[in-house]
Amino acid sequence: MSKRESKAKDTEKEFNINPIKELPVGQRLKHSFYDDILDACMADEKNKIWEVRVKDKHWKSIYAPLDTRIMKKKYPLKIFIRTKEDKLYLKKYDSFEAMLKDRKIHKKKTKQ
């Protein structure tokens, strides 16, 4: 048996190809659990600040999807994402002006 024939046998064992007539129907997510997180925060009228933890996910992998969903949904009450000490927090503001005021104070504190 030559080297070329032995390589052909090895490659045949690595994968399997089956012919089909048409592609199966794709499965799309109906909704995201990130929407569920944001909806739960909006429904809670008592609290304004939450710590968000998702099982088997690091806070860095949660930050971007939540941020994009907040921008796309355009909630009437503004939600702001903040990270500190490897934790993710959501803070709800009554108005956009209150959020801007708080962010300016936060920036001044960090510069000092």
N, C-alpha and C positions, 0 to 999 in steps of 0.2 A: 504494500500500500504506500503510495507516495504521500508527500507532505501536503500537497494540494487536496487530495481526497480526504485526509484526516481533518484538515481545516474545514472542509465542506460539511463533514459530519458534525463537528463541534458547533458550527453556526446553525445547523438545523435543530439542535437541541436547545438553543438559547431562546427561540421564539416560535410561535405558532401562528399561521395565517389561515383564516377560514373565510371563504367567499360568502357574501350575503347579497340579497337582492336590493335592499334599501336601508337607509339609516334609521335607527330607532328614534322614537319621539324624545326630544330633549326634556330635561327636568329643570325648571327654573324655580328659584325660591319665591314663594308667595309674599313673604315679608322677612324682614331682618330682625334679629333680636336687639340690634342697636336702636331700632324704632321703638321696641318695647321698653327699653331703658329710658329713652327720652319721654315717651308717653307717661310712664310711671312718675317721672319727675314733675311733669306738668300737672298731673292729676293730684299730687300731694300739695295741699294748700297750707299745711302747718309749717313745713320745713323749707328752707331756702338753699341749703348746702347739703350735698351728698358725697360720700366716698363711693367710687365705683370699683367693683372687683368682679372679674369674670373668671370662672373656673378654667384652669389650664391655659390662661392667656396672660401675657405680660401687659402692663399698662401702656407700653409704647405701641402695641398692636391694636389697642382699643382707641387710642387718641385720634388717629387720622379718620377712621370711619365715622366716629361720633361728630367730629368737627365738620366733615363734609355734609353730613345729614342735617346738622343744625343750620348750615348756610342754605341748603336746598329747601328745607321746610319753611323757613322764615316764620318762626314762632312769634306770636304776639308778645309774649314775655321773653326777653332775651336770655339765653343760657350761655354761660361762659365756662370754658374748660380751663382748669388750672392743675398743674402738677407740682408736687413738692414731696421731697424725701421718698421718691419712687412710688408715689401713690397718685391716683387720678381723682380729681374732684370736679363736680358740676355745681355751679352756683347760678341761681335763678334771680333775675332782677325784675323789678316792677316796670321799669322803663329803660329805654335805650340811653337816655341822658344819665340815669343813675349808674349804668354800667360804665359809661365813658368817664364819669367822675371817679369811680372806684379804680379804674385802670390807671388814671393819671396819678392818683395817690400811691398806687402800688409801684409804678415806675419810679416815682420820686424816692420811695423807701429803698428800692434796690440800688439806686445810683449812689446813695450815701455810704 
